[in-house]
Each structure stands twice: as C-alpha cells, then as structure tokens.
Amino acid sequence: MLHGYTQSGSLFRAKTAFLEAALKKAFPTRGIELVYPTAPHRLRIASLPAPTHRNHSREEDGDPDPDSWAWSQKDEQTGEYVGIEVSFDFLAEILRTQGPFTGVIGFSQGAAVAAMLASLLEDTPRTSSFSAHQLSGGIAFPDSIRSLHHPRLKFAVAYSGFLATDTRYAACFEPQIETPVLHVLGSLDGIVDEQRSLSLVEACVGGKERVVYHPGGHFVPGAKPYVGALVGFMREALREQGKESEDAKASGAITEDPHL
C-alpha cells in the first residue's frame, strides 16, 4: 500500500481503513495482510503544495515536516524524479524482508511508483528494455531489484495514478506493463490531470479494459461500487494465482498468503 505525495504510511492506513476491512471481509480465508511503508524522502515545508504549506506557517521555512514524505520530487526543469532510485532500493528491501508479495496498491504518486514496481518485477523482458534505453540516457535497472529473485506481482492497483513521462524511465513502460493493473480515476480530480492518468492506462497491457471512474476528486473512493470493483479485480487475479498454486503443490513448491 503506497501512499501519495506528502502522506505517510500511517496516514494512508488511517484514510483507507475501510479498504483494509473490506478486503479482509471479502477474502476471509486468504490471510490477506496489507503493508503500509512510509516513503524514504522527508519533505520540507517549502516544498509542500501551497495549502499544506500554509498549514505550517508557524514553522520556520525549510524545517522538515514531521509526517510528510515522498517517493521522489520532480525537478520541473529537467523532468527528473529525484530520489526515485533510492525509493526502488527501499522497496526492494521491504520485498526482501517482508515478502513475497502478491500485489501492490498505490495512490497518486504511490500509484505511479506501484506501476513502476510491477514493471521492474517482470524480470527478463524488463531488464532487456532497461539495457536498451540506458544507451540513450535511461536509468540503469536497479541492482537491488535484480538481486531479489522476487516473483512478478499478480496485480497492481493505481488510484489517481499517472505516468512518469521523462525518457529516463521509459524502460518501465516500453514494452507495456504486462502485470494486470486496475486504474481508478476521479472524474473531478483537480490534482492529477486525466490525460496523465490515461497515459499510464495506455502503458499497460489491457489497460483500457481496466479503468473505473468515480464521481469524485483526488482520493481513494469508499463507496460500495468502487470497493466492489477492486474486490472483483483482485478475485480474478487471485483466481489465476490459485490455478498456479495447484500446479505448485503438485510439484512440491510452497505458496504464501497474499501480501499487499
């Protein structure tokens, strides 16, 4: 469960408690566990969006905010997502110590990172793409991910997600992400422009078939139809996992409960 820009794991958990409860109710025998890491980059008040900045007017400008974090910060001049590679290493350590994980759910910036993480775990096709793009200035495939040997994720969910458009990260999306991704978008989202979200949709195999709109803004919707869409999508993904588990049992392999 990857939070958005200026949030933290604990805040995201509080805001999506309804989702955790719904998933555990929907999958009572699956032993679902939701993990809410806090991104590794602490934000300073001066870098926060204007409304948040005003809320901290009593603090000295430049002091770190105690609970505002990010997976990266975009350099508007160069397009670089500064710190994203540190976040990849950070997430690799979580995968190594707390995994294996079945899927990933993210909101806003966390959704962008969730899609990239799903891509990175697609193994050989993705590492080959990184090697090709590195010749034209793309980032290197993260060694921390390469050394994991973590299975590819069964699914990803992007709430108000968007595409990291700078060419440094093109290898994450070329070829398209094969991992099934559900895209949940707010028709009144005033933070992430719809076209930015649709660019991520187009970067995913079958993306246009997995788009759900809710009539709200920039948040994770808790109304029954939208939670139901998530549950249905996960059921399909876990059904496929179940088929693979039967094959694994036949060969003596060990399977794990779903981690998100």
VENWO-V92037 format. One record per residue. N is the residue number from 0. PHI is phi in radians with two decimals (* if undefined). OMEGA is omega in degrees with one decimal (none if undefined). BURIAL is I if it has 9 or more other ideal C-beta (glycine too) atoms within 8 Angstrom, else O. Layout:
N	PHI	OMEGA	BURIAL
N	PHI	OMEGA	BURIAL
//
This chain:
0	*	-173.6	I
1	-1.85	-174.5	I
2	-1.31	-179.9	I
3	-1.56	179.0	I
4	-1.05	-178.8	O
5	1.36	179.1	I
6	-1.68	174.5	I
7	-2.50	178.3	I
8	-1.06	-177.8	I
9	-1.17	178.5	I
10	-1.19	179.5	I
11	-1.13	178.1	I
12	-1.11	179.2	I
13	-1.12	-177.6	O
14	-1.28	-177.7	I
15	-2.04	179.4	I
16	-1.01	178.9	O
17	-1.08	-178.5	O
18	-1.24	178.4	I
19	-1.05	-179.8	I
20	-1.11	-178.4	O
21	-1.14	-179.0	I
22	-1.21	178.9	I
23	-1.19	176.6	I
24	-1.27	-178.2	O
25	-1.26	-177.4	I
26	-2.20	-172.7	I
27	-1.13	-177.1	O
28	-1.79	-175.5	O
29	-1.52	-177.6	O
30	1.14	-176.8	O
31	-1.12	176.7	I
32	-2.22	178.5	O
33	-1.79	-178.3	I
34	-1.96	-174.6	I
35	-2.06	178.3	I
36	-1.28	172.1	I
37	-1.70	-178.0	I
38	-0.98	-172.0	I
39	-1.42	-175.1	I
40	-1.86	177.4	I
41	-1.39	-178.7	O
42	-1.54	172.7	I
43	-1.69	-173.8	I
44	-0.97	-177.7	I
45	-1.12	-177.3	O
46	-1.64	-177.8	O
47	-1.39	174.8	I
48	-1.00	-171.3	O
49	-0.90	-179.0	O
50	-1.06	179.0	O
51	-1.18	179.2	I
52	-1.02	-179.0	I
53	-1.11	179.9	O
54	-1.15	-177.7	O
55	-1.99	-173.9	I
56	-1.12	-179.9	O
57	-1.41	-178.7	O
58	-1.47	176.1	O
59	-1.21	-178.6	O
60	-1.00	-179.8	O
61	1.74	176.1	O
62	-1.21	178.7	O
63	-1.21	174.1	O
64	-1.36	-172.2	I
65	-1.18	-176.1	O
66	-2.48	175.3	O
67	-2.11	-170.6	I
68	-2.34	-178.8	I
69	-2.54	174.3	I
70	-1.47	176.3	I
71	-2.96	172.1	I
72	-2.28	-175.8	I
73	-1.38	171.9	O
74	-1.46	-174.2	I
75	-1.15	179.9	O
76	-1.40	-176.0	O
77	-1.79	-176.1	O
78	1.49	-177.9	I
79	-1.24	172.8	O
80	-1.62	-172.6	I
81	-1.17	177.7	O
82	1.70	-176.2	I
83	-1.12	-179.3	I
84	-1.22	173.4	O
85	-1.11	178.9	I
86	-1.16	175.8	I
87	-1.06	178.8	I
88	-1.12	178.6	I
89	-1.07	-179.9	I
90	-1.20	177.1	I
91	-1.05	179.0	I
92	-1.17	176.4	I
93	-1.15	177.0	I
94	-1.06	-178.1	I
95	-1.21	-173.0	I
96	-1.60	-176.3	O
97	-2.08	-176.6	O
98	-1.50	6.1	I
99	-1.35	180.0	O
100	-1.88	179.8	I
101	-1.57	-177.4	I
102	-2.69	179.0	I
103	-2.46	177.2	I
104	-2.15	180.0	I
105	-2.41	178.4	I
106	-2.13	174.8	I
107	1.00	178.3	I
108	-1.05	176.5	I
109	-1.11	176.7	I
110	-1.24	176.8	I
111	-1.06	179.8	I
112	-1.20	178.8	I
113	-1.04	179.0	I
114	-1.13	179.5	I
115	-1.16	178.9	I
116	-1.12	177.4	I
117	-1.02	178.4	I
118	-1.10	-177.3	I
119	-1.08	-177.2	I
120	-1.53	179.6	I
121	-1.49	168.1	I
122	1.15	-165.8	O
123	-0.93	-179.6	O
124	-1.02	-177.1	I
125	-1.36	179.6	I
126	-1.12	177.8	I
127	-1.14	178.8	O
128	-1.14	178.7	I
129	-1.10	179.8	I
130	-1.07	-179.4	I
131	-1.20	-177.5	O
132	-1.27	-179.6	I
133	-1.11	179.1	I
134	-1.14	-180.0	O
135	-1.97	173.6	O
136	1.76	177.9	O
137	-1.27	178.4	I
138	-1.24	177.1	I
139	-1.34	175.0	O
140	-1.11	-175.1	I
141	-1.07	177.8	I
142	-1.05	-178.5	O
143	-1.13	177.0	I
144	-1.36	-178.4	I
145	-1.02	-175.4	O
146	-1.45	-174.4	O
147	-1.29	-170.9	I
148	1.04	176.8	O
149	-1.46	178.5	I
150	-1.10	177.2	O
151	-1.12	-178.9	I
152	-1.24	177.9	I
153	-1.38	-179.8	I
154	-2.88	171.2	I
155	-2.47	178.4	I
156	-2.25	-178.1	I
157	-2.07	173.5	I
158	-1.58	-179.4	I
159	0.95	-178.5	I
160	-1.40	178.0	I
161	-2.73	-177.5	I
162	-1.61	170.6	I
163	-1.36	-166.3	I
164	-1.40	-176.8	O
165	-1.10	-175.7	I
166	-1.11	177.3	I
167	-1.03	-172.6	I
168	-1.94	-175.1	I
169	-1.04	-177.7	I
170	-1.13	176.9	I
171	-1.21	-172.0	I
172	-2.15	178.3	I
173	-2.24	0.2	O
174	-1.21	-177.7	O
175	-1.00	176.1	I
176	-1.17	-178.2	I
177	-1.49	179.0	O
178	-1.03	178.3	I
179	-1.04	-179.3	I
180	-2.18	172.8	I
181	-1.63	-179.4	I
182	-1.93	179.1	I
183	-2.00	-172.5	I
184	-2.11	174.9	I
185	-1.60	-178.2	I
186	-1.18	178.8	O
187	-1.97	-178.7	O
188	-1.13	179.5	I
189	-1.72	-179.0	O
190	-1.78	178.8	O
191	-1.86	179.2	I
192	-1.08	-176.9	O
193	-0.98	-177.6	O
194	-1.12	176.8	O
195	-1.12	177.9	I
196	-1.19	-179.3	I
197	-1.19	174.8	O
198	-1.13	175.5	I
199	-1.21	176.8	I
200	-0.95	-177.4	I
201	-1.20	179.5	O
202	-1.49	-177.1	I
203	-2.01	175.1	I
204	-1.07	-179.2	O
205	1.20	-174.2	O
206	-1.04	-176.4	I
207	-1.13	178.7	O
208	-1.48	-175.3	O
209	-2.21	178.1	I
210	-2.00	177.5	I
211	-2.17	176.2	I
212	-1.80	170.5	O
213	-2.07	-173.2	I
214	-1.48	-177.6	O
215	-2.32	-175.4	I
216	-1.77	-171.6	O
217	-1.64	179.8	I
218	-2.83	175.5	O
219	-1.51	-175.3	I
220	-1.27	-178.8	I
221	-1.88	179.7	O
222	-1.14	-172.9	O
223	-0.93	-178.0	O
224	-1.07	-174.5	O
225	-1.50	171.0	I
226	-1.18	178.1	I
227	-1.09	178.1	O
228	-1.12	177.2	I
229	-1.12	-178.6	I
230	-1.05	179.4	I
231	-1.09	178.3	O
232	-1.09	-180.0	I
233	-1.17	178.6	I
234	-1.04	179.6	I
235	-1.12	-180.0	I
236	-1.13	-178.5	I
237	-1.32	174.1	I
238	-1.12	176.9	O
239	-1.13	177.7	I
240	-1.11	-180.0	I
241	-1.07	177.9	O
242	-1.10	179.0	O
243	-1.19	-179.7	O
244	-1.12	178.0	I
245	-1.08	176.9	O
246	-1.14	-179.3	O
247	-1.16	179.3	I
248	-1.09	-179.4	I
249	-1.11	-179.0	O
250	-1.69	178.0	O
251	1.52	178.7	O
252	-1.32	-180.0	O
253	-1.75	177.0	O
254	-1.90	-176.8	O
255	-2.06	171.6	O
256	-1.21	-177.9	O
257	-1.13	170.4	I
258	-1.97	178.6	I
259	-2.22	none	I
//
